[in-house]
Amino acid sequence: MSPEVIKLEHSEMVFKRAHSKGACRGPYCTIHNRSDHHMRSFPQIWNPMIFCMQRVCTHGVGHPDPDEINNDIVVKIDHETNCCGCCVPRG
């Protein structure tokens, strides 16, 4: 059986290897069970430099996907350095 190929949301990027749906941690998953967050319309990318799923806003900035479980200091510093504010829900 060949591995499942997963196309990221609103993106041309694909994952050829990912955890199985049964191995998801938490109620939401950036691949198998996305929440209805305000960045769902942004293209989804995997950033291999910081091991984090991101959403790219119209300014070209990668923001951590709200469903991303990797929330370590490297992800936080990268985001603080590059953030343009599009990750903040308006409402």
N, C-alpha and C positions, 0 to 999 in steps of 0.2 A: 504494500500500500504506500503510495507516495504522500509526502507531507502536504497539508493544506496550504494553499497560497492565499494570503489575505491582502486584499487591496485596501489601503488606508482611505479614510473618508475624504472626499473631494480632492483627491490627490492621484498622481500617477505612480506613487511609491507603493511597492508591495513587500510583504514579509513572506519569505519562503519557509521560515521556521518561527514558530511562536508556541507559547504554552497552550495546552489543550483547554477547552472551555471549562472542564472540570477542575482545572488547577487555578482558576481565577481566585484572587484574594480580595475580599471585600464585596460590597453590593454592586459596585460598578467596575468596568474594565474598559480600557481604551480600545480594545479590539473586539471583545465578545458582547459587552453589555454597556453601551455608552449612555450616560445620563443626558437629560434634556437641558444642558447648560447653554449659556449665552454665546459660546464660541463654536457651537456645532456647525455653523456655516463656513468656518475658516478651514482651509486645507490642513490636513493632519500630516505631520512628518515625524520620522524617527530621527533624533539627533544623536548620532553615535559618539560624539565628543563628550556628552554628559549623560549618556544612557537614559534618555528621557523622551517620551512622546510629547510633541509640541503641536500647537495650532498656530498657523502663520496668518497674522492680520493683514489688512490692506496696506500697512506701512512696511511690510516685509519682515516684521519682527516675530520671532518664535517665542510663544508664551507656553509654559507648561500646560498640557491638557488638564482640565479640572479633574479628570478621571485617572490621571497618572499617579501611580503609587510611589514612584521614586521622588522623594521630597527632601533629599539630603542637601548638605550645605553647598555642594558644587552647583546643583540645580538652582538653589536660591540665589547664590552670588551671580550666576550667569543671567538670571532673570532680572535681578536688581540693576545690573549693569546695562541691560539692553531694553528694559521695559518702556513702552510708550503710553501705557495706560489703557490699551484696548482690552486688557484682561479683566478690568474692573466692570462688573455688571452695572448697567445703567437702568435706572428705573424708579 
